[in-house]
């Protein structure tokens, strides 16, 4: 990871880790994406 400072690089690494968690936990498990209506209902 790279960043303008050690703190920025660590923040980017943490973000990558959090993004990877669901992928690793759900590997091989069937998932169903939200429909457009469901997505719109939870959008801010």
Helices and strands as residue ranges (DSSP letters): H 6-26, H 36-42
